[in-house]
Amino acid sequence: MKSKEKLLFLKPLLIFMLCFFLIVPAYAQTIDQKRDELNDVKEEISSKEKELKETKSKEEELQAELQAINKELDKAEKELRIINGNIKETEEKIAVKEVELTEAEEQLSEQDELVKVRIRAIYESGTVSYVEVLFASSNFSDFITRFNYLRTILDQDMELLKYIQSERDRLELHKNELENQRSDLLNLRRAQIDVQNQIERQSRERSRLLTAIRAEIDAQEKAIRELEAESKKIEEIIKRLQEEQRRERMLAAGGKLHWPVPDSTRITSGYGYRVDPITRKAQSFHGGIDIGIPRSQWPGSGNPAYIVAAEAGTVIYAGINGSLSYGYGRLVIIDHVGGLATVYAHCHSILVSEGQEVSRGQQIAVVGNTGSSTGPHLHFEVREDGQRVNPMNYFNL
């Protein structure tokens, strides 16, 4: 009879343990798979970010090269403008010399014709003799004057012809020099245009490469954004699986919490209305339970009373609330699934940090006397969707 009763007692426990140990490994395996996927994605993101960094470095190099090439191009264009200006100035000088040369040739032609007319007249009338000049003169003095005058005119005509011819030769020489100078400038311009065209080709090539690099950067940044979105999606899946795992654990545990102070079950103040021990105000609502500890385990005794997590979850607060002498003092808040959270106040020291995942029964703090407290104890709260509820409904005591 006793054996049957014992079997009936153990049967639910065995079913519970079987369900628990089947559920936990299944979730753990799935979570581990997702974590592996997440690690792979993060490694790929890291690789892509490295490639992006290298590509951006190439972009900077090309930009620097393009800027240098554009400076060379500006310099070449400036030099070409100077050459074109010199060519224009030289052509203007040539045009002036051509006008002067034409005028000189006209003067030379006119003077040459005048001398020819005079020579022809002398030739046609025969040689002018001293006797003719003598008879044409009124006296000897007049003869000398006439003869010298005739000879002077002829000498001046010949000197003028020589001068005009010399001036024409000089202008022709200067014009030829200007023509040569223009020819040199035209050759220089052609060479400068070749240099400019070469620089422009380099500039176009660098611009093409820069456009390609920037397109590559856009593609890499897009790939990184897609991987980050995938990473975030996997993290959300992991978080959901962890929440489901916690929910299943709580269901497997009958929806009950782990007692937060393993060394003591002594409740010094319950949930509900009471006289506030600090303000002495009557009908003051106490939103949790106070769990006292033996004097032998008070802070400084060397035998601390540890506070453990009532259920697995995420630490959403770990720090000082109010101050060490007012309010909750050192405080830990753990977020569980389904809008459930647990609060641990007046801690002597905190053993966890915000964002940390904790397991059911894990040590999270040491019982203390910080904040508004009359002695070392744990003020423990359970909150459903932010509202304080009676913690005793969550324990099997």
VENDA-V317346 format. One record per residue. N is the residue number from 1. RES is the residue in three letters. PHI is phi as a letter, one per 20 degrees, with the letter a starting at -180 (* if undefined). OMEGA is omega as a letter, one per 20 degrees, with the letter a starting at -180 (NA if undefined). NEAR is the number of other C-alpha atoms within 8 Angstrom. Layout:
n: [N	N]
res: [RES	RES]
phi: [PHI	PHI]
omega: [OMEGA	OMEGA]
near: [NEAR	NEAR]
//
This chain:
n: [1	2	3	4	5	6	7	8	9	10	11	12	13	14	15	16	17	18	19	20	21	22	23	24	25	26	27	28	29	30	31	32	33	34	35	36	37	38	39	40	41	42	43	44	45	46	47	48	49	50	51	52	53	54	55	56	57	58	59	60	61	62	63	64	65	66	67	68	69	70	71	72	73	74	75	76	77	78	79	80	81	82	83	84	85	86	87	88	89	90	91	92	93	94	95	96	97	98	99	100	101	102	103	104	105	106	107	108	109	110	111	112	113	114	115	116	117	118	119	120	121	122	123	124	125	126	127	128	129	130	131	132	133	134	135	136	137	138	139	140	141	142	143	144	145	146	147	148	149	150	151	152	153	154	155	156	157	158	159	160	161	162	163	164	165	166	167	168	169	170	171	172	173	174	175	176	177	178	179	180	181	182	183	184	185	186	187	188	189	190	191	192	193	194	195	196	197	198	199	200	201	202	203	204	205	206	207	208	209	210	211	212	213	214	215	216	217	218	219	220	221	222	223	224	225	226	227	228	229	230	231	232	233	234	235	236	237	238	239	240	241	242	243	244	245	246	247	248	249	250	251	252	253	254	255	256	257	258	259	260	261	262	263	264	265	266	267	268	269	270	271	272	273	274	275	276	277	278	279	280	281	282	283	284	285	286	287	288	289	290	291	292	293	294	295	296	297	298	299	300	301	302	303	304	305	306	307	308	309	310	311	312	313	314	315	316	317	318	319	320	321	322	323	324	325	326	327	328	329	330	331	332	333	334	335	336	337	338	339	340	341	342	343	344	345	346	347	348	349	350	351	352	353	354	355	356	357	358	359	360	361	362	363	364	365	366	367	368	369	370	371	372	373	374	375	376	377	378	379	380	381	382	383	384	385	386	387	388	389	390	391	392	393	394	395	396	397]
res: [MET	LYS	SER	LYS	GLU	LYS	LEU	LEU	PHE	LEU	LYS	PRO	LEU	LEU	ILE	PHE	MET	LEU	CYS	PHE	PHE	LEU	ILE	VAL	PRO	ALA	TYR	ALA	GLN	THR	ILE	ASP	GLN	LYS	ARG	ASP	GLU	LEU	ASN	ASP	VAL	LYS	GLU	GLU	ILE	SER	SER	LYS	GLU	LYS	GLU	LEU	LYS	GLU	THR	LYS	SER	LYS	GLU	GLU	GLU	LEU	GLN	ALA	GLU	LEU	GLN	ALA	ILE	ASN	LYS	GLU	LEU	ASP	LYS	ALA	GLU	LYS	GLU	LEU	ARG	ILE	ILE	ASN	GLY	ASN	ILE	LYS	GLU	THR	GLU	GLU	LYS	ILE	ALA	VAL	LYS	GLU	VAL	GLU	LEU	THR	GLU	ALA	GLU	GLU	GLN	LEU	SER	GLU	GLN	ASP	GLU	LEU	VAL	LYS	VAL	ARG	ILE	ARG	ALA	ILE	TYR	GLU	SER	GLY	THR	VAL	SER	TYR	VAL	GLU	VAL	LEU	PHE	ALA	SER	SER	ASN	PHE	SER	ASP	PHE	ILE	THR	ARG	PHE	ASN	TYR	LEU	ARG	THR	ILE	LEU	ASP	GLN	ASP	MET	GLU	LEU	LEU	LYS	TYR	ILE	GLN	SER	GLU	ARG	ASP	ARG	LEU	GLU	LEU	HIS	LYS	ASN	GLU	LEU	GLU	ASN	GLN	ARG	SER	ASP	LEU	LEU	ASN	LEU	ARG	ARG	ALA	GLN	ILE	ASP	VAL	GLN	ASN	GLN	ILE	GLU	ARG	GLN	SER	ARG	GLU	ARG	SER	ARG	LEU	LEU	THR	ALA	ILE	ARG	ALA	GLU	ILE	ASP	ALA	GLN	GLU	LYS	ALA	ILE	ARG	GLU	LEU	GLU	ALA	GLU	SER	LYS	LYS	ILE	GLU	GLU	ILE	ILE	LYS	ARG	LEU	GLN	GLU	GLU	GLN	ARG	ARG	GLU	ARG	MET	LEU	ALA	ALA	GLY	GLY	LYS	LEU	HIS	TRP	PRO	VAL	PRO	ASP	SER	THR	ARG	ILE	THR	SER	GLY	TYR	GLY	TYR	ARG	VAL	ASP	PRO	ILE	THR	ARG	LYS	ALA	GLN	SER	PHE	HIS	GLY	GLY	ILE	ASP	ILE	GLY	ILE	PRO	ARG	SER	GLN	TRP	PRO	GLY	SER	GLY	ASN	PRO	ALA	TYR	ILE	VAL	ALA	ALA	GLU	ALA	GLY	THR	VAL	ILE	TYR	ALA	GLY	ILE	ASN	GLY	SER	LEU	SER	TYR	GLY	TYR	GLY	ARG	LEU	VAL	ILE	ILE	ASP	HIS	VAL	GLY	GLY	LEU	ALA	THR	VAL	TYR	ALA	HIS	CYS	HIS	SER	ILE	LEU	VAL	SER	GLU	GLY	GLN	GLU	VAL	SER	ARG	GLY	GLN	GLN	ILE	ALA	VAL	VAL	GLY	ASN	THR	GLY	SER	SER	THR	GLY	PRO	HIS	LEU	HIS	PHE	GLU	VAL	ARG	GLU	ASP	GLY	GLN	ARG	VAL	ASN	PRO	MET	ASN	TYR	PHE	ASN	LEU]
phi: [*	f	f	f	f	f	f	f	f	f	g	f	f	f	f	f	f	f	f	f	f	e	f	f	f	f	f	f	f	f	f	f	f	f	f	f	f	f	f	f	f	f	f	f	f	f	f	f	f	f	f	f	f	f	f	f	f	f	f	f	f	f	f	f	f	f	f	f	f	f	f	f	f	f	f	f	f	f	f	f	f	f	f	f	f	f	f	f	f	f	f	f	f	f	f	f	f	f	f	f	f	f	f	f	f	f	f	f	f	f	f	f	f	f	f	f	f	f	f	f	f	f	f	f	e	n	f	f	d	g	f	f	f	f	f	f	e	e	b	f	f	f	f	f	f	f	f	f	f	f	f	f	f	f	f	f	f	f	f	f	f	f	f	f	f	f	f	f	f	f	f	f	f	f	f	f	f	f	f	f	f	f	g	f	f	f	f	f	f	f	f	f	f	f	f	f	f	f	f	f	f	f	f	f	f	f	f	f	f	f	f	f	f	f	f	f	f	g	f	f	f	f	f	f	f	f	f	f	f	f	f	f	f	f	f	f	f	f	f	f	f	f	f	f	f	f	f	f	f	f	f	f	e	m	m	d	e	e	f	f	c	g	e	b	d	e	e	e	b	e	e	p	f	a	e	f	f	e	e	m	f	f	l	e	f	d	e	b	c	d	d	e	c	f	g	f	d	f	g	n	f	n	c	f	e	e	d	d	f	f	a	f	r	d	f	d	b	b	r	e	d	n	b	f	c	b	m	f	m	f	c	c	c	d	e	d	e	m	m	e	b	c	c	c	d	m	f	f	b	d	d	c	c	f	n	f	e	c	d	f	n	f	f	c	a	d	g	b	b	e	n	f	b	e	r	f	a	d	e	d	c	d	c	d	l	n	e	f	c	f	f	f	f	d	c	d	d]
omega: [r	r	r	r	r	r	r	r	a	a	r	r	r	r	r	a	r	r	a	a	r	a	a	r	a	r	a	a	r	r	r	r	r	r	r	r	a	r	r	a	a	r	r	r	r	r	r	r	r	r	r	r	r	r	r	r	r	r	r	r	r	r	r	r	a	r	r	r	r	r	r	r	r	r	r	r	r	r	r	r	r	r	r	r	r	r	r	r	r	r	r	r	r	r	r	a	r	r	r	r	r	r	r	r	r	r	a	r	r	a	r	r	r	r	r	r	a	a	a	a	r	a	a	a	r	a	r	a	r	a	a	r	a	a	r	a	a	r	a	r	r	r	a	a	a	a	r	a	r	a	r	r	a	r	r	r	a	r	r	r	r	a	a	r	r	r	r	r	r	r	r	r	r	r	r	r	r	r	r	r	r	r	r	r	r	r	r	r	r	r	a	r	r	r	a	r	r	r	r	r	r	a	r	r	r	r	r	r	a	r	r	r	a	r	r	r	r	a	a	r	r	r	r	r	r	r	r	r	r	r	r	r	r	r	r	r	r	a	r	r	r	r	r	r	r	a	r	r	r	r	r	r	r	r	a	a	r	a	a	r	a	a	a	r	a	r	a	r	a	r	r	a	a	r	a	a	a	a	a	r	a	r	r	a	r	a	r	r	r	a	a	r	r	r	a	a	r	r	a	a	a	r	a	r	a	r	a	r	a	r	r	r	a	r	a	r	r	a	a	r	a	r	r	a	a	r	a	a	r	a	r	r	r	r	r	a	r	r	a	r	r	a	a	a	r	a	r	r	a	a	a	a	a	a	a	r	r	r	r	r	r	r	a	a	r	r	a	a	a	a	r	a	r	r	a	r	r	r	a	r	r	a	r	a	r	a	r	r	a	a	a	r	a	a	r	a	NA]
near: [4	5	6	7	8	8	8	8	8	8	8	8	8	8	8	10	8	8	9	10	8	8	10	10	8	8	11	8	8	8	11	8	8	11	10	8	9	11	8	8	11	11	8	9	11	8	8	11	9	8	9	11	8	8	11	9	8	9	11	8	8	11	9	8	9	11	8	8	11	9	8	9	11	8	8	11	9	8	9	11	8	8	11	9	8	9	11	8	8	11	10	8	9	11	8	8	11	9	8	9	11	8	8	11	9	8	9	11	8	8	11	9	8	8	11	8	8	8	8	8	8	10	8	6	7	6	6	8	6	7	6	8	12	11	7	7	10	8	7	8	6	9	13	8	8	10	10	8	8	8	8	8	8	9	8	8	10	9	8	9	11	8	8	11	9	8	9	11	8	8	11	9	8	9	11	8	8	12	9	8	9	11	8	8	11	9	8	9	11	8	8	11	9	8	9	11	8	8	11	9	8	9	11	8	8	11	9	8	9	11	8	8	11	9	8	9	11	8	8	11	9	8	9	11	8	8	12	10	8	9	11	8	8	12	9	8	9	11	8	8	10	10	10	9	11	12	10	9	10	12	8	10	8	6	8	9	9	10	8	10	12	9	7	9	8	7	9	8	7	9	11	8	8	9	9	10	7	7	5	7	8	7	8	9	8	10	10	15	14	12	15	12	13	7	5	6	11	14	11	6	8	6	9	11	11	12	13	14	15	11	11	12	13	12	16	10	10	13	8	10	11	9	11	11	9	11	10	14	17	18	16	13	12	13	12	14	10	5	10	12	13	13	13	12	12	19	16	12	9	14	8	9	9	9	7	8	8	10	9	11	11	8	9	11	13	13	18	14	12	14	15	11	11	7	6	13	12	15	12	14	14	13	13	10	7	8	6	10	10	11	12	5	5	9	10	4	2]
//
